[in-house]
C-alpha cells in the first residue's frame, strides 16, 4: 500500500472512531478505548508520513469518487504535505498518549471523545487535499470539531464566549480562504491545485489572493490582529486538546499559507514579503508582551503560541523575499529556519500544555497566584516543564535556540537585498527577534518560577501529587525530542531538504558533511554552531567543578529557615507573585502597548483603611478593532430586525425586487 | 596531530587562565575604588582568600528550596565558564571556537541568567523574586542590544564567529567607522549592566531598594556562594576580553601563530585587563547609582545605538 493510501486510511479510521465514540457514550472504558485507538492510528500515520518523507519518494496522487459529483476528491502526498503530516501525527500521538491518563479526569467524556477523533481526522486530511473543495471541507471539519472541543465545558460563561469568538473568526477565515481559492481558480473554475499551479494569475489577482491567504490562514495560525480568539479558545479546551490546537492546528494553518503562497500563486513578488514581515514582527511582540501580563498558566502558553507564530512568519517572509530576488540559498536558509521553528514549537508547546494540564489535574488551579513550590511535589512534571520552558526561551543547547539562530543568520544576509525597503526591514526584523526572544525568556522564567518554585500560595498547591504514568511518559518523550532536536540540528536540516527544495527551489548545503555534527548554514568561516559540544562542555565543566569542590572544599550542608536579610516571613503571601514579577517590564513596555495605568492610594498616617493599587490595562487591538466592528454589526442587526415582521405582500415585493436586481446585474455582465 | 595537541593545550590554558585571573581583576577594581576614596583597601588578592574562606564553610539551604537551588550554582558557573573559554583572550583560532559563534555565546550567558533568576525565585522570599524580576527586565533590553551589536560586528567582518571577527579587527582593513563607535558605546553600556556595576547595580551593596544581583543570591552561602562570586568575576573577565579582542586587538596572536607570539599576546592581554580594571574603578567612583527605573532608559540608549549602527551597515553595504 502506498503511503498516501495508508494516511487516507488512518483519517477514515479516525472518522469511524468518532462514530464509535458516540456509540460508546457513557461506557466506563470509552476514554481508554478511544484514546488508545487514536494513539495507534496516529502512530501508523506518523510512520507512514516519516517513511514517505525519509525515503524521498516521488509525489503520489489519488482521485476518489466522493465529494462533489463528476469531479471527485483529489488527494496528493508530496514532501511539503508529508512534513506537516508528520508534525500532525507526532502531536496527535503525544496528545493521545497523554490523554490516556489525563482523560480519566474528564467529567463528561462524551462531549470530548467523538470530536477528538474527528479533529484528528480533519487535521490529517488538510495537508492531503489537492483541490480547493476537499481542502475547505477538511479545513472546516477541523475548525468545527475543535470548536466543539472548546465548547465541551460550555456552562462556564468564559468558555461560551471563547467558543462564540472562535466560531466567528474561524468562519471568517474559511470565507477568506474560499475567496482566495476562487481567485486562483479563475473564471473557468479550475479548482484542482494542479490547475492552479499551472496558471499564473495576474499581479493584482495574486496580491489579492495573498492578502486573503494571510487573513484566512493567518487567522487560524494566530497572526495579529486576527489572534484575539486564540488566547480565549486554546485554554478553554481540555489540556490535551489545547496542546493539539496550539501545537498542531496552528501548523496546519502555516501549511495552508505555505501551500498557497509558495506553491499555488506562482512567481513571487518581493513586495509581498513586506506585510508578512511586519505582521510577523508585530505578532511576535504583541504575543510575548501579553503572555508576560497573563496570570492564567494556559493563557500564558496560548499567547506564547501567538509569539512563536510571529517568528515563523518572519522566517517565511524572509524566505519569500529572498526567493523573489532570486537568492535561492538565502531563501532556503530562511525557509529551513521557519519550518524547523514550526516543528520545534509543536514539540515544546505540546509539552508545556501537557505540563499545565498536569498542574491542573494535581491542583485544580490554572491561576498562578494559587500555585507555588510544585517542583517539590511533582518532581518529574517539574523537570519536564523546566526543559520545555528552557527550550521555548531559545537558549542553547536545546532546540528553540537552533531555529532562532538560523533565522538570525538569514537576517544577516539582509544587505544582499537590492530593494531599500527590505534592506531597512531586515535589521528591524533582527532586533525584533532578539527583543521577542529576550522577552520570552523573561516570560518563561516567570511561568516556571511562580508555579513550580517558591512556597505554595494556596492549599491546593501544598497538597499536589505527581500525575499518572501515561502523562509523564508523554511529557518525557517530548522533552527528549526537544533535547535531541537541539543537539543534532544538522540531521533535522538535512531531513528538511526536500520540503525546502519544493517550496523555494533550492536547499541548504548538506550539513552531514560538516565535521563533528556542527551546523554551518552558509560556510564554516562565517558561522557555525554545535549544540552537542556546548552541552558536553557544560556537563564536563559542571562535573569537574562539583568534583573539585566536593573533594577540596567543604561538603557540609545544613537545612535551615530562609535567611531573607533577617526578616522572618511566615506567610507565603510575601513572595513575589506573577503580577509583581512582570511589574518592571510592564512599566517599561506597558505604557504604549496596553495603555497601562497604575494608581496608588495610600492612606494618610493614622487612617486605618487598607492601601490600594489599581491597575488598568487595555487590549488596544480589541478596543480599537473588534469592539467597533461588534458595535456596528449590532446596530445594523437592530435595523434589519424589522425585516422579520413584514406582511406576505411586502415579502413578495422584496423577492420581486431582488429578482429584478439580479436580472439587471446579469444583463450588465453580458 | 601535534598541531591538534598544541591547540588543545592552548584551549586548556585559556580555560584555566580566565578562572585564575578573574578574582585578580575584581580585586584590582576594588583596590582602585578604595584608593580613589583615599582608603587603603584590601589587598589585591583578597578575592582569592574570600573564595577560599567561603568554600570551606558549610552550605546552608533553606527548608523550602528544591533541587534546582543546589544544581543552579554549578550550571551557572559552568555556562559562564564555557562562554568565557570561547572568547579569544590572547590568541584567536582556539580549538573549540567554532562550537559556538558570538550569538551562541550571548545566548549561553542568557542561559546562565535564566537559571540565576530561577534560583532567585526558588526559596520563595520577597528579595529573591525582586532580584529575579529586575534582572529579567534589564535582560529584555540588554540582550537585544547585544544582538544588534553582534549584527554590526558580523556584517563588518563577514562572520559571526568571534575568532574571525577578532582576526579581521586585528588586520589593517578596518579603519575608522561610525558603526564601530556606536557599537563600542552600546557594548560598554551593556557590559556595565550585565556585570551589575554602578550605575546599574552595585556589587557592594545589600540595600533592599537597590540590589539586583545580590538579591537573587541572597539565600546562598558557603561553596554555592563561592561559585556565584566566581561566576560573576568570570563574567567581568569575559566582557573585558570581548571588548578587548574586538575593539583593541593589539598584540592578539592570530591563528597558527608561534608560541612566542602567543606569549606576547598573553602579556598584552594582562596589560589590557589591568587598564580595563583601572578604568572601571575610576568610572564607578565618578558616577552615582541610578534609580532602577532609570535603567531602562540607559539600556534603551544602548539598544538604539546598536540598532542604528546595524541599520547603517545594512543600508550601506552590499555584503562581501
Interface residues (C-beta under 8 A of the other chain):
Chain A: X372 X373 X375 X376 X379 X382 X386 X390 X393 X394 X395 X396 X401 X405 X408 X409 X411 X412 X413 X414 X415 X416 X420 X423 X424 X426 X427 X428 X430 X431 X433 X434 X435 X437 X438 X439 X441 X442 X444 X445 X446 X448 X449 X450 X452 X453 X454 X455 X518 X524 X525 X526 X527 X528 X529 X530 X533 X534 X537 X538 X539 X541 X542 X545 X546 X549 X552 X553 X554 X556 X557 X558 X559 X560 X561 X562 X563 X564 X565 X569 X572 X574 X575 X576 X580 X581 X582 X583 X584 X585 X587 X588
Chain B: X55 X56 X57 X58 X59 X60 X61 X62 X63 X64 X66 X67 X68 X74 X75 X77 X78 X79 X81 X82 X85 X96 X98 X99 X100 X101 X103 X104 X107 X108 X110 X111 X113 X114 X117 X118 X121 X122 X123 X124 X125 X126 X127 X128 X129 X130 X132 X133 X134 X136 X137 X139 X140 X141 X142 X143 X144 X146 X147 X148 X151 X154 X155 X158 X159 X160 X161 X164 X206 X208 X218 X219 X221 X222 X223 X226 X227 X292 X293 X296 X303 X307 X310 X311 X313 X314 X315 X317 X318 X319
